[in-house]
Amino acid sequence: MENDVVWNKKKRTRTLFTLCRRFPLSARFSSGGLSSLSLPFSSVPAQGTELCVPYKTCKGGRFTRNLQSVALVLREFSAPANALQDYRKDRGTDDVHMLFRQCTKLHSAKCLHARLIVSQAIQNVCVSAKLVNLYCYLGSLALARHAFDSIQNKDVYAWNAMVSGYVRLGSSSEAIKCFSLFMMTSGLQPDYRTFPSVLKACRSLLDGMKIHCSALKYGFVWDVFVAASLVHLYCRYGPVANARRLFDEMPVRDMGSWNAMISGYCQSGNAEEALALSKELKVMDAVTIVSLLAACTEAGDFVRGVLIHLYSIKHGLDSELYVSNKLIDMYAESGNLKGCQKVFDEMVVRDLITWNSMIKAYEVNEQPLRALRLFEEMQFNRIQPDCLTLISLASTLAQLGDVRGGRSVQGFTLRKGWILEDVTVGNTVVDMYAKLGLVDSARAVFDYLSNKDVISWNTIISGYAQNGFATEAIEMYNEMEEEEGGEINPNQGTWVSVLPACSQSGALRQGMKIHGRLLKNGLCSDVFIGTSLADMYGKCGRLEDALSLFYQIPRVNSVPWNTLIACHGLHGHGEKAMMLFREMLDEGVKPDHITFVTLLSACSHSGLVTEGQWLFELMQRDYNIAPSLKHYGCMVDLFGRAGQLETAFNFIKAMPVQPDASIWGALLGACRVHGDVDLGKVASEHLFEVEPEHVGYHVLLSNMYASAGKWEGVDEIRGKGLRKTPGWSSMEVNNRVEVFYTGNQTHPMYEEIYKELRSLHEKVKMIGYVPDHRFVLQDVEDDEKEHILMSHSERLAIAFALVTTPPKTRIQIFKNLRVCSDCHSVTKFMSRITEREIVVRDSNRFHHFKDGVCSCGDYW
């Protein structure tokens, strides 16, 4: 045979087919093999075709000689098989294991399989089991099972190879079936290698307990690998206490056992227990450090995280890629971006996860420009983005208000097909458009998603609510309830998204209906849901119910306290808000920056100037909270509402930060209320330097000129073609929300409403009401001005309520703009004549009108 294989270039073609006749060869020749030769006849197999020779032509011969000859042929004609040339050791003995190590592709494994069959080496159970392992490693379960089924006398090693192969390739149910078949038919006993694989395949606690019983029966339960696998199982599917009990009873523990228990605590949300257990450890490896860093992040124990970082540096573990990535996550969660950047800069090797972690770190900590620069640097380094990159990038662009960039992200995800393949990507694009204020685009993407989950619905509901479309948000919630026969169940995110929408629109009955469902499901004790419910009741005018809910939920952090303080501020109960703040301090709850924003706002609505100044100093002196623009805006509003316009102006000039539009807007609003046109003009000049295109501020200046009778200024501003936000009022009657626009004459009950209004106006005039024409912003005759005042949206809503509701029942109205002084005055008279309590919530606060008196004391 060796004489036949003479590598003369003139005889290559003849030699190849001589060998094929002598030996059974089933091999796939790829590019660089037969197809690259210039053969003199047409029977050359095409690339990827299979060449078969009858088995009967092979009789005897040494496996070594045969395989040597075929290896020479394959080396010349088949590129994937070139690795088979070094199959022998120097001393000349067969080394099949070397051949296994050289097979890195499936067709190479098939070549080896064919040769093993020819040589009858396949009859060796160890060799067959290695072939099963090889096929599993290369991703072919079908070929692995075929090789496994061909083994005549299977031993434990072969069964273990098949079970572990199923587990490795994600076929858990098949792994369990294979294990059951092994136990029932083989007549063999499992060994310590059997149980770790099959325990990984368990997808329920019941399956795991059955395997646990088998491990006990055969005496392997205290094998360190089996015990660690059982700990993993109980951490995933059972009470963590069971895993800990098993861990404590282990006679010997290796590093894997400790890592299993610590990671189990982390996965089950018991970060504190994981950190407590780690104190017993004297040595840690990289896996331990990654688990403990995750626990530190979850528990908020960032000092411990820094100590673990120091340990990793001391023992040279910080250079491990996954340790560095987890360190970046930990520092990002703590807000220590310098720590993130330092770890990133010191990394020798960076992967996609590293870049994603850094981009997310800056995005989460509201530094979108730096996050965008990192994304550009990542592209410069030729790192291709994945879905997680796009999720962080979309949020970054939303923070920057970059509409064009946002549309580019959507286009990229569409081209990649991610928006349909991964619902998380689709949800992110919906959220991005909602945060950019493009609600129609958000809805279009939402409708495009083929497989919506509960997060998809939550995202579009919150997007509508955050952009002021409360009615649409509630409609989407109702549509979600009807979707696909109720297959999508609302979760915590759903409730905390739809309840604020109920607050905005005043849909009290809808909110109460949701409250009933939450009571039925026992979810009201959840701090976020309970807080949202309290906020809904408070902003719908039911402050007593809000208080009742407040005292039923955990109050260990500032979130529920901030909500209730804000509700009292909206109702003008500044003193009660201050009492709540003192109660909060007595219970040991630390206030945050939002606490002081709500307190300063409450003081502003109640005229508590001295208390507001004390709070502003207290937050800096005792709590080291640096004032933000929101705090400065509240102080300007506090002074402005109290009529201290010069004090407010001087306060702005003394600010250590550049005032934004909200600061100058607060001063302009105060000037409009108190009629200081000159200072208002100064404020507007600064305001339009900061934000020249804001329509609302131009309208505010126009209204100030109109109130002062300076129609030239009004004409100048209106000549810019600005469109004012139309005023509207809404109310809930008979489970339906009715909306009234100023001057609306299209309502089905238009005639009855205006008839009731004319009657009311005659009556209130008789008891002292005098129309204030300053709040008519058109230069028209007095009769026309009075008609315009009468058609303000809140008056239409009151008249409608008087016509459609029983006598002496409470009337509650929600208005999107600040109520004007004339409407405020006439509503007091209406409450007295009709003997009704009328509650009006405008854009700033609640007004409770009863017996001719308003709860605000004419201060708003």
Stockholm file with secondary structure:
# STOCKHOLM 1.0

chainA/1-860         MENDVVWNKKKRTRTLFTLCRRFPLSARFSSGGLSSLSLPFSSVPAQGTELCVPYKTCKGGRFTRNLQSVALVLREFSAPANALQDYRKDRGTDDVHMLFRQCTKLHSAKCLHARLIVSQAIQNVCVSAKLVNLYCYLGSLALARHAFDSIQNKDVYAWNAMVSGYVRLGSSSEAIKCFSLFMMTSGLQPDYRTFPSVLKACRSLLDGMKIHCSALKYGFVWDVFVAASLVHLYCRYGPVANARRLFDEMPVRDMGSWNAMISGYCQSGNAEEALALSKELKVMDAVTIVSLLAACTEAGDFVRGVLIHLYSIKHGLDSELYVSNKLIDMYAESGNLKGCQKVFDEMVVRDLITWNSMIKAYEVNEQPLRALRLFEEMQFNRIQPDCLTLISLASTLAQLGDVRGGRSVQGFTLRKGWILEDVTVGNTVVDMYAKLGLVDSARAVFDYLSNKDVISWNTIISGYAQNGFATEAIEMYNEMEEEEGGEINPNQGTWVSVLPACSQSGALRQGMKIHGRLLKNGLCSDVFIGTSLADMYGKCGRLEDALSLFYQIPRVNSVPWNTLIACHGLHGHGEKAMMLFREMLDEGVKPDHITFVTLLSACSHSGLVTEGQWLFELMQRDYNIAPSLKHYGCMVDLFGRAGQLETAFNFIKAMPVQPDASIWGALLGACRVHGDVDLGKVASEHLFEVEPEHVGYHVLLSNMYASAGKWEGVDEIRGKGLRKTPGWSSMEVNNRVEVFYTGNQTHPMYEEIYKELRSLHEKVKMIGYVPDHRFVLQDVEDDEKEHILMSHSERLAIAFALVTTPPKTRIQIFKNLRVCSDCHSVTKFMSRITEREIVVRDSNRFHHFKDGVCSCGDYW
#=GR chainA/1-860 SS CTTTCCCCGGGHHHHHHHHHHHSCCCEECCTTSGGGSCCSSTTCCCTTCEECCCGGGCCCCCHHHHHHHHHHHHHHHCGGGGGGGGCBCTTCCBCHHHHHHHCCSHHHHHHHHHHHHHHTGGGSHHHHHHHHHHHHHTTCHHHHHHHHHTCSSCCHHHHHHHHHHHHHTTCHHHHHHHHHHHHHHSCCCCCTTHHHHHHHHCCSHHHHHHHHHHHHHHTCTTSHHHHHHHHHHHHHHSCHHHHHHHHHHCSSCCHHHHHHHHHHHHHTTCHHHHHHHHTTCSCCCHHHHHHHHHHHHHHTCHHHHHHHHHHHHHTTCTTSHHHHHHHHHHHHHHTCHHHHHHHHHHCSSCCHHHHHHHHHHHHHTTCHHHHHHHHHHHHHTTCCCCHHHHHHHHHHHHHHTCHHHHHHHHHHHHHHTHHHHCHHHHHHHHHHHHHTTCHHHHHHHHHHCSSCCHHHHHHHHHHHHHTTCHHHHHHHHHHHHHGGGGTSCCCHHHHHHHHHHHHHHTCHHHHHHHHHHHHHHTCTTSHHHHHHHHHHHHHTTCHHHHHHHHTTSCCSSHHHHHHHHHHHHHTTCHHHHHHHHHHHHHTTCCCCHHHHHHHHHHHHHHTCHHHHHHHHHHHHHTTCCCCCHHHHHHHHHHHHHTTCHHHHHHHHHTCSSCCCHHHHHHHHHHHHHHTCHHHHHHHHHHHHHHCTTCHHHHHHHHHHHHHTTCHHHHHHHHTTCCCCCCCEEEEEETTEEEEEETTCCCSTTHHHHHHHHHHHHHHHHHTTCCCCGGGCCSCCCHHHHHHHHHTCHHHHHHHHHHHHSCTTCCEEEEESSCCCHHHHHHHHHHHHHHTCCEEEECSSCEEEEETTEETTTTCC
#=GC SS_cons         CTTTCCCCGGGHHHHHHHHHHHSCCCEECCTTSGGGSCCSSTTCCCTTCEECCCGGGCCCCCHHHHHHHHHHHHHHHCGGGGGGGGCBCTTCCBCHHHHHHHCCSHHHHHHHHHHHHHHTGGGSHHHHHHHHHHHHHTTCHHHHHHHHHTCSSCCHHHHHHHHHHHHHTTCHHHHHHHHHHHHHHSCCCCCTTHHHHHHHHCCSHHHHHHHHHHHHHHTCTTSHHHHHHHHHHHHHHSCHHHHHHHHHHCSSCCHHHHHHHHHHHHHTTCHHHHHHHHTTCSCCCHHHHHHHHHHHHHHTCHHHHHHHHHHHHHTTCTTSHHHHHHHHHHHHHHTCHHHHHHHHHHCSSCCHHHHHHHHHHHHHTTCHHHHHHHHHHHHHTTCCCCHHHHHHHHHHHHHHTCHHHHHHHHHHHHHHTHHHHCHHHHHHHHHHHHHTTCHHHHHHHHHHCSSCCHHHHHHHHHHHHHTTCHHHHHHHHHHHHHGGGGTSCCCHHHHHHHHHHHHHHTCHHHHHHHHHHHHHHTCTTSHHHHHHHHHHHHHTTCHHHHHHHHTTSCCSSHHHHHHHHHHHHHTTCHHHHHHHHHHHHHTTCCCCHHHHHHHHHHHHHHTCHHHHHHHHHHHHHTTCCCCCHHHHHHHHHHHHHTTCHHHHHHHHHTCSSCCCHHHHHHHHHHHHHHTCHHHHHHHHHHHHHHCTTCHHHHHHHHHHHHHTTCHHHHHHHHTTCCCCCCCEEEEEETTEEEEEETTCCCSTTHHHHHHHHHHHHHHHHHTTCCCCGGGCCSCCCHHHHHHHHHTCHHHHHHHHHHHHSCTTCCEEEEESSCCCHHHHHHHHHHHHHHTCCEEEECSSCEEEEETTEETTTTCC
//
